[in-house]
Amino acid sequence: MTRTGKVGVGFIGAGMISEQYLTNLTRFPDVEVVRIGDIDTERAAASAAKWGVAASGTGDEVLADPDVEIVINLTLPATHVEVSTAALRAGKHVWSEKPIGVDRGSAAELVALAESLGLRLGIAPDTVLGTGWQTAKRAIEAGAIGTPLTAVTSFQWQGPDVFHPNASFLYAKGAGPLFDMGPYYFTALVHLLGPIASVVATGSRSRDTRQLVVGPNAGREFPVEVPTHLSVLTSFEQGGSAQSLLSFDTPLFRHGVFEVNGTEGTIVLPDPNTFGGGHPIRIARPLGADVSFPFEQEWETVLDEEPTAGRGLGVLDMARAIRGGGTHIATGEVGYHVLDTMVAVEESVERRSFVEVESTVAPIPSLQDDFDPFAATLSGVAAGV
C-alpha cells in the first residue's frame, strides 16, 4: 500500500528525553505521533494523555501498530541495537537516540540490516540540524573563516547524578561522558570538518562508586564502570585536528565550548547539545599590526537568534525523505562513524597510543535554506524510495 500525507511515528521509551521529542513532534504538521510504548505501561499512558496521543502500551504494541512508520527508540544505550533491530524486522524505519549502539560489531550489523531491508535508519543527535548549526556550517563552507584548521571543544561538570534520579546507567558501559555527551561533539566535528582518521586519548575516573543524589533512591550507591574524565586529540581525513575535553569530574561547570579556527578567523559556535541557542555565533578576526595590549577582541556576529524547534528535527527530515525520496541527513552511517570514533577513544585510553578510525562517511549535506519544520509539505505526497 502506498502511503500519503503525514508520517506516523511511535515511541518506544517514555522517559525524560521523550518530553523533548514530544514537545516538537506534536507540533510538526508532517508527522503524527500515533502511539507511545514503554516497559512501564502506566508511564506510557500518562505521557500519551499529556500530549494528546491516541494510543499507548508496550513496545511490542508499537511494533505491531500498522499506523507507525517510524519507531523512535529512546531506550537505554545498551538496548539500542536490540530494539532498533526488532523495529527494522517489523518493517519500520528507525530513529534511535544516541549512541547507535555500544560496540562496533552489532552496530555495523544494524546499519547493514537497514540497507538490506530498504528501510531508513537515523541516529541522534539531530542538534546539528538546528538553525544555529546549519547557519554555521554554511558560513564555514562559504569561506567565512578561510580554510578550517583546528577545533577546540569542552564539556565539563561534576556529573548527572546531581539531577538524574536514575543516573547509574550514565556511568555504565556505553555511557559516561564519552558515550553520553561525546556524540554531540564528535557528530558536530564530523559535520564541519569531515570524517575522523585517528584519535589519541587519556582517561581516568575520580572514584569507583557514586551515590544517587535525587529521587526516591537518593543515597543508593552504584558502580562507575567507565572513564569519567577524558582528553581527546582527533585528526581528520581532510587534514586538521581537534582537542576535546569530556568530564564528569570537575566542580567547574563549563559546557558547550566549541570553536573552529581557520586561516582567516575563529568561529565560536553554540553548544552542540542545543539547536543553536544560548549565545550568538560569532567570528573573531586576526589582530592587526597596530595592536596594543591589553586589547578588546572585536567580533562579527553571524547569527543571534533562538531556535524555533529542537529534538525531532531528524525524525522530520527522515519523514519527508520517506515520502519524497532522497537521503535524510542524520544517517546510520554517520552514527556508526561517531561510534567507531568513540570506541577508538576507549581503545586509545587502554593502549596509550594512537588508534586509527576504520570507518568513514561521505560529505554530509546541509538542510535546504528554506527548510521549515512547521510547514505542511506532505499532503498528497506518496512514499518515496
C-alpha positions as a Python dict, from the first residue, in 0.01 Angstrom:
ca = {
    (1, 'M'): (0, 0, 0),
    (2, 'T'): (131, 344, -98),
    (3, 'R'): (109, 587, 190),
    (4, 'T'): (48, 959, 156),
    (5, 'G'): (26, 1253, 389),
    (6, 'K'): (159, 1265, 742),
    (7, 'V'): (412, 1004, 855),
    (8, 'G'): (306, 811, 1164),
    (9, 'V'): (561, 775, 1443),
    (10, 'G'): (562, 566, 1758),
    (11, 'F'): (781, 589, 2067),
    (12, 'I'): (950, 305, 2249),
    (13, 'G'): (1061, 466, 2572),
    (14, 'A'): (870, 733, 2764),
    (15, 'G'): (1149, 860, 2990),
    (16, 'M'): (1290, 1209, 3038),
    (17, 'I'): (1418, 1263, 2684),
    (18, 'S'): (1080, 1173, 2532),
    (19, 'E'): (938, 1501, 2662),
    (20, 'Q'): (1175, 1700, 2440),
    (21, 'Y'): (1085, 1493, 2134),
    (22, 'L'): (713, 1515, 2202),
    (23, 'T'): (730, 1892, 2251),
    (24, 'N'): (829, 1924, 1887),
    (25, 'L'): (686, 1621, 1709),
    (26, 'T'): (334, 1701, 1829),
    (27, 'R'): (371, 2043, 1658),
    (28, 'F'): (519, 1942, 1322),
    (29, 'P'): (239, 1912, 1061),
    (30, 'D'): (423, 1648, 854),
    (31, 'V'): (432, 1384, 1128),
    (32, 'E'): (177, 1236, 1366),
    (33, 'V'): (259, 1064, 1695),
    (34, 'V'): (20, 769, 1696),
    (35, 'R'): (140, 553, 1987),
    (36, 'I'): (372, 566, 2289),
    (37, 'G'): (515, 244, 2432),
    (38, 'D'): (720, 173, 2741),
    (39, 'I'): (805, -120, 2967),
    (40, 'D'): (613, 83, 3226),
    (41, 'T'): (274, 99, 3054),
    (42, 'E'): (134, 339, 3313),
    (43, 'R'): (410, 586, 3231),
    (44, 'A'): (336, 541, 2860),
    (45, 'A'): (-33, 606, 2921),
    (46, 'A'): (39, 919, 3124),
    (47, 'S'): (264, 1052, 2850),
    (48, 'A'): (5, 980, 2582),
    (49, 'A'): (-263, 1159, 2783),
    (50, 'K'): (-38, 1461, 2839),
    (51, 'W'): (48, 1501, 2472),
    (52, 'G'): (-284, 1405, 2319),
    (53, 'V'): (-158, 1081, 2163),
    (54, 'A'): (-435, 838, 2083),
    (55, 'A'): (-275, 509, 2189),
    (56, 'S'): (-19, 372, 2433),
    (57, 'G'): (101, 40, 2565),
    (58, 'T'): (408, -180, 2532),
    (59, 'G'): (697, -162, 2290),
    (60, 'D'): (563, -470, 2112),
    (61, 'E'): (234, -293, 2053),
    (62, 'V'): (422, -4, 1891),
    (63, 'L'): (595, -251, 1657),
    (64, 'A'): (263, -414, 1570),
    (65, 'D'): (79, -88, 1500),
    (66, 'P'): (22, -54, 1122),
    (67, 'D'): (-1, 325, 1153),
    (68, 'V'): (354, 350, 1291),
    (69, 'E'): (603, 404, 1009),
    (70, 'I'): (896, 535, 1215),
    (71, 'V'): (986, 390, 1553),
    (72, 'I'): (1163, 634, 1784),
    (73, 'N'): (1394, 429, 2002),
    (74, 'L'): (1450, 604, 2336),
    (75, 'T'): (1562, 302, 2537),
    (76, 'L'): (1888, 266, 2731),
    (77, 'P'): (2211, 269, 2525),
    (78, 'A'): (2278, -99, 2599),
    (79, 'T'): (1949, -198, 2430),
    (80, 'H'): (1957, 44, 2135),
    (81, 'V'): (2070, -216, 1882),
    (82, 'E'): (1828, -481, 2011),
    (83, 'V'): (1525, -252, 1992),
    (84, 'S'): (1627, -96, 1660),
    (85, 'T'): (1679, -442, 1510),
    (86, 'A'): (1333, -555, 1624),
    (87, 'A'): (1178, -242, 1472),
    (88, 'L'): (1352, -294, 1137),
    (89, 'R'): (1244, -658, 1129),
    (90, 'A'): (889, -538, 1194),
    (91, 'G'): (913, -332, 876),
    (92, 'K'): (956, 6, 1046),
    (93, 'H'): (1200, 285, 976),
    (94, 'V'): (1402, 369, 1289),
    (95, 'W'): (1518, 684, 1460),
    (96, 'S'): (1740, 596, 1759),
    (97, 'E'): (1872, 813, 2036),
    (98, 'K'): (2249, 824, 2053),
    (99, 'P'): (2464, 627, 2051),
    (100, 'I'): (2370, 384, 1773),
    (101, 'G'): (2500, 103, 1998),
    (102, 'V'): (2782, 28, 2237),
    (103, 'D'): (3005, -192, 2020),
    (104, 'R'): (3117, -185, 1658),
    (105, 'G'): (3004, -534, 1558),
    (106, 'S'): (2635, -513, 1643),
    (107, 'A'): (2610, -151, 1525),
    (108, 'A'): (2761, -239, 1186),
    (109, 'E'): (2514, -527, 1153),
    (110, 'L'): (2229, -286, 1228),
    (111, 'V'): (2337, -46, 951),
    (112, 'A'): (2367, -338, 709),
    (113, 'L'): (2025, -474, 810),
    (114, 'A'): (1853, -142, 741),
    (115, 'E'): (2015, -124, 399),
    (116, 'S'): (1923, -481, 311),
    (117, 'L'): (1559, -423, 407),
    (118, 'G'): (1535, -92, 223),
    (119, 'L'): (1447, 89, 546),
    (120, 'R'): (1582, 412, 688),
    (121, 'L'): (1798, 430, 997),
    (122, 'G'): (1854, 764, 1165),
    (123, 'I'): (2075, 828, 1468),
    (124, 'A'): (2076, 1120, 1711),
    (125, 'P'): (2193, 1379, 1773),
    (126, 'D'): (1996, 1599, 1540),
    (127, 'T'): (2113, 1915, 1713),
    (128, 'V'): (2334, 1971, 1406),
    (129, 'L'): (2011, 2025, 1207),
    (130, 'G'): (1918, 2325, 1420),
    (131, 'T'): (1920, 2676, 1273),
    (132, 'G'): (2237, 2774, 1457),
    (133, 'W'): (2445, 2479, 1345),
    (134, 'Q'): (2319, 2487, 988),
    (135, 'T'): (2397, 2858, 965),
    (136, 'A'): (2748, 2800, 1100),
    (137, 'K'): (2806, 2505, 866),
    (138, 'R'): (2710, 2711, 562),
    (139, 'A'): (2930, 3000, 678),
    (140, 'I'): (3234, 2775, 712),
    (141, 'E'): (3167, 2614, 373),
    (142, 'A'): (3139, 2962, 219),
    (143, 'G'): (3488, 3051, 348),
    (144, 'A'): (3389, 3277, 639),
    (145, 'I'): (3699, 3171, 835),
    (146, 'G'): (3916, 3072, 539),
    (147, 'T'): (4048, 2717, 550),
    (148, 'P'): (3943, 2538, 872),
    (149, 'L'): (4250, 2415, 1059),
    (150, 'T'): (4170, 2314, 1416),
    (151, 'A'): (3887, 2294, 1667),
    (152, 'V'): (3862, 2312, 2046),
    (153, 'T'): (3567, 2169, 2240),
    (154, 'S'): (3491, 2124, 2608),
    (155, 'F'): (3219, 1972, 2824),
    (156, 'Q'): (3287, 1952, 3196),
    (157, 'W'): (3099, 1937, 3524),
    (158, 'Q'): (3055, 1711, 3827),
    (159, 'G'): (2816, 1468, 3662),
    (160, 'P'): (2447, 1391, 3603),
    (161, 'D'): (2396, 1214, 3938),
    (162, 'V'): (2320, 1558, 4086),
    (163, 'F'): (1992, 1582, 3892),
    (164, 'H'): (1902, 1245, 3737),
    (165, 'P'): (1704, 1007, 3963),
    (166, 'N'): (1833, 703, 3769),
    (167, 'A'): (2184, 827, 3689),
    (168, 'S'): (2355, 491, 3742),
    (169, 'F'): (2307, 393, 3375),
    (170, 'L'): (2503, 706, 3276),
    (171, 'Y'): (2810, 557, 3444),
    (172, 'A'): (2772, 211, 3293),
    (173, 'K'): (2932, 61, 2983),
    (174, 'G'): (2811, 257, 2682),
    (175, 'A'): (2768, 583, 2872),
    (176, 'G'): (2993, 810, 3077),
    (177, 'P'): (3090, 1150, 2934),
    (178, 'L'): (3233, 983, 2622),
    (179, 'F'): (2921, 797, 2507),
    (180, 'D'): (2663, 1027, 2670),
    (181, 'M'): (2800, 1367, 2562),
    (182, 'G'): (3065, 1269, 2308),
    (183, 'P'): (2810, 1205, 2029),
    (184, 'Y'): (2710, 1574, 2029),
    (185, 'Y'): (3068, 1695, 1997),
    (186, 'F'): (3204, 1431, 1757),
    (187, 'T'): (2894, 1448, 1536),
    (188, 'A'): (2933, 1825, 1507),
    (189, 'L'): (3304, 1790, 1431),
    (190, 'V'): (3232, 1540, 1154),
    (191, 'H'): (2964, 1767, 1005),
    (192, 'L'): (3202, 2063, 1000),
    (193, 'L'): (3547, 1911, 940),
    (194, 'G'): (3475, 1577, 775),
    (195, 'P'): (3539, 1216, 876),
    (196, 'I'): (3782, 1133, 1157),
    (197, 'A'): (4100, 944, 1071),
    (198, 'S'): (4255, 873, 1412),
    (199, 'V'): (4243, 960, 1781),
    (200, 'V'): (4469, 956, 2082),
    (201, 'A'): (4330, 999, 2432),
    (202, 'T'): (4390, 979, 2804),
    (203, 'G'): (4121, 893, 3055),
    (204, 'S'): (4062, 849, 3428),
    (205, 'R'): (3787, 829, 3687),
    (206, 'S'): (3786, 1006, 4021),
    (207, 'R'): (3621, 721, 4211),
    (208, 'D'): (3488, 370, 4159),
    (209, 'T'): (3143, 425, 4310),
    (210, 'R'): (2897, 712, 4331),
    (211, 'Q'): (2565, 779, 4503),
    (212, 'L'): (2234, 895, 4365),
    (213, 'V'): (2163, 1245, 4490),
    (214, 'V'): (1796, 1296, 4399),
    (215, 'G'): (1483, 1088, 4361),
    (216, 'P'): (1331, 802, 4563),
    (217, 'N'): (1662, 611, 4565),
    (218, 'A'): (1877, 902, 4683),
    (219, 'G'): (2177, 772, 4875),
    (220, 'R'): (2196, 442, 4687),
    (221, 'E'): (2548, 359, 4579),
    (222, 'F'): (2628, 239, 4227),
    (223, 'P'): (2947, 138, 4043),
    (224, 'V'): (3133, 358, 3796),
    (225, 'E'): (3229, 137, 3501),
    (226, 'V'): (3382, 387, 3258),
    (227, 'P'): (3634, 675, 3250),
    (228, 'T'): (3472, 994, 3375),
    (229, 'H'): (3739, 1238, 3254),
    (230, 'L'): (3883, 1221, 2901),
    (231, 'S'): (4115, 1436, 2693),
    (232, 'V'): (4100, 1354, 2321),
    (233, 'L'): (4308, 1464, 2024),
    (234, 'T'): (4133, 1400, 1692),
    (235, 'S'): (4286, 1400, 1344),
    (236, 'F'): (4067, 1437, 1034),
    (237, 'E'): (4095, 1269, 695),
    (238, 'Q'): (4095, 1605, 517),
    (239, 'G'): (4362, 1749, 745),
    (240, 'G'): (4336, 1945, 1065),
    (241, 'S'): (4281, 1837, 1422),
    (242, 'A'): (4064, 1897, 1728),
    (243, 'Q'): (4118, 1872, 2101),
    (244, 'S'): (3826, 1783, 2326),
    (245, 'L'): (3765, 1761, 2700),
    (246, 'L'): (3477, 1542, 2825),
    (247, 'S'): (3440, 1523, 3202),
    (248, 'F'): (3203, 1430, 3484),
    (249, 'D'): (3478, 1505, 3736),
    (250, 'T'): (3511, 1885, 3756),
    (251, 'P'): (3332, 2109, 4008),
    (252, 'L'): (3354, 2389, 3749),
    (253, 'F'): (3051, 2379, 3520),
    (254, 'R'): (3159, 2463, 3166),
    (255, 'H'): (2976, 2318, 2870),
    (256, 'G'): (2914, 2393, 2506),
    (257, 'V'): (3263, 2523, 2428),
    (258, 'F'): (3302, 2473, 2053),
    (259, 'E'): (3541, 2680, 1842),
    (260, 'V'): (3678, 2625, 1492),
    (261, 'N'): (3998, 2806, 1395),
    (262, 'G'): (4067, 2890, 1032),
    (263, 'T'): (4325, 3081, 832),
    (264, 'E'): (4112, 3397, 841),
    (265, 'G'): (3927, 3377, 1170),
    (266, 'T'): (3784, 3176, 1458),
    (267, 'I'): (3414, 3095, 1467),
    (268, 'V'): (3256, 3040, 1809),
    (269, 'L'): (2962, 2804, 1779),
    (270, 'P'): (2667, 2718, 2004),
    (271, 'D'): (2655, 2428, 2246),
    (272, 'P'): (2627, 2112, 2031),
    (273, 'N'): (2375, 1979, 2283),
    (274, 'T'): (2141, 2258, 2173),
    (275, 'F'): (1994, 2357, 1838),
    (276, 'G'): (2171, 2689, 1817),
    (277, 'G'): (2056, 2897, 2110),
    (278, 'G'): (2225, 3025, 2422),
    (279, 'H'): (2476, 3264, 2271),
    (280, 'P'): (2538, 3423, 1931),
    (281, 'I'): (2752, 3261, 1663),
    (282, 'R'): (3047, 3496, 1625),
    (283, 'I'): (3374, 3525, 1434),
    (284, 'A'): (3697, 3672, 1571),
    (285, 'R'): (3944, 3805, 1313),
    (286, 'P'): (4326, 3807, 1336),
    (287, 'L'): (4472, 4113, 1508),
    (288, 'G'): (4625, 4388, 1300),
    (289, 'A'): (4984, 4510, 1312),
    (290, 'D'): (4895, 4809, 1530),
    (291, 'V'): (4757, 4610, 1821),
    (292, 'S'): (4844, 4722, 2172),
    (293, 'F'): (4792, 4532, 2493),
    (294, 'P'): (4558, 4495, 2668),
    (295, 'F'): (4302, 4489, 2388),
    (296, 'E'): (3935, 4403, 2346),
    (297, 'Q'): (3850, 4133, 2094),
    (298, 'E'): (3636, 4251, 1806),
    (299, 'W'): (3356, 4023, 1689),
    (300, 'E'): (3144, 3972, 1378),
    (301, 'T'): (2801, 3827, 1455),
    (302, 'V'): (2687, 3553, 1218),
    (303, 'L'): (2358, 3469, 1393),
    (304, 'D'): (2194, 3579, 1715),
    (305, 'E'): (1851, 3422, 1750),
    (306, 'E'): (1689, 3141, 1941),
    (307, 'P'): (1588, 2823, 1755),
    (308, 'T'): (1218, 2763, 1696),
    (309, 'A'): (1241, 2382, 1713),
    (310, 'G'): (1457, 2118, 1875),
    (311, 'R'): (1473, 1741, 1915),
    (312, 'G'): (1269, 1575, 1649),
    (313, 'L'): (1414, 1763, 1351),
    (314, 'G'): (1598, 1448, 1247),
    (315, 'V'): (1275, 1248, 1257),
    (316, 'L'): (1102, 1515, 1049),
    (317, 'D'): (1387, 1521, 794),
    (318, 'M'): (1359, 1142, 768),
    (319, 'A'): (980, 1155, 733),
    (320, 'R'): (1000, 1399, 446),
    (321, 'A'): (1263, 1183, 276),
    (322, 'I'): (1041, 874, 317),
    (323, 'R'): (763, 1049, 127),
    (324, 'G'): (969, 1247, -122),
    (325, 'G'): (1277, 1030, -178),
    (326, 'G'): (1637, 1134, -134),
    (327, 'T'): (1857, 1085, 170),
    (328, 'H'): (1798, 1210, 521),
    (329, 'I'): (2095, 1377, 690),
    (330, 'A'): (2142, 1209, 1030),
    (331, 'T'): (2205, 862, 885),
    (332, 'G'): (2304, 534, 1043),
    (333, 'E'): (2638, 561, 864),
    (334, 'V'): (2716, 888, 1041),
    (335, 'G'): (2601, 738, 1372),
    (336, 'Y'): (2827, 438, 1316),
    (337, 'H'): (3129, 656, 1231),
    (338, 'V'): (3080, 850, 1554),
    (339, 'L'): (3051, 523, 1750),
    (340, 'D'): (3364, 391, 1577),
    (341, 'T'): (3543, 708, 1684),
    (342, 'M'): (3430, 677, 2045),
    (343, 'V'): (3529, 310, 2068),
    (344, 'A'): (3868, 411, 1924),
    (345, 'V'): (3896, 668, 2204),
    (346, 'E'): (3829, 392, 2460),
    (347, 'E'): (4096, 175, 2296),
    (348, 'S'): (4343, 463, 2292),
    (349, 'V'): (4294, 518, 2665),
    (350, 'E'): (4367, 150, 2727),
    (351, 'R'): (4661, 122, 2485),
    (352, 'R'): (4805, 470, 2547),
    (353, 'S'): (4863, 511, 2175),
    (354, 'F'): (4707, 646, 1855),
    (355, 'V'): (4418, 440, 1720),
    (356, 'E'): (4303, 452, 1359),
    (357, 'V'): (3930, 501, 1291),
    (358, 'E'): (3849, 247, 1022),
    (359, 'S'): (3510, 376, 907),
    (360, 'T'): (3443, 687, 706),
    (361, 'V'): (3147, 886, 574),
    (362, 'A'): (3073, 1084, 262),
    (363, 'P'): (3043, 1463, 284),
    (364, 'I'): (2733, 1547, 487),
    (365, 'P'): (2483, 1780, 316),
    (366, 'S'): (2311, 2075, 476),
    (367, 'L'): (1939, 2126, 509),
    (368, 'Q'): (1783, 2340, 241),
    (369, 'D'): (1782, 2709, 331),
    (370, 'D'): (1402, 2714, 326),
    (371, 'F'): (1357, 2407, 550),
    (372, 'D'): (1059, 2494, 769),
    (373, 'P'): (961, 2234, 1031),
    (374, 'F'): (621, 2397, 1075),
    (375, 'A'): (522, 2383, 709),
    (376, 'A'): (279, 2115, 592),
    (377, 'T'): (461, 1972, 289),
    (378, 'L'): (336, 1613, 263),
    (379, 'S'): (-31, 1647, 172),
    (380, 'G'): (-86, 1402, -112),
    (381, 'V'): (287, 1314, -136),
    (382, 'A'): (332, 939, -190),
    (383, 'A'): (601, 723, -36),
    (384, 'G'): (948, 766, -186),
    (385, 'V'): (1232, 527, -229),
}
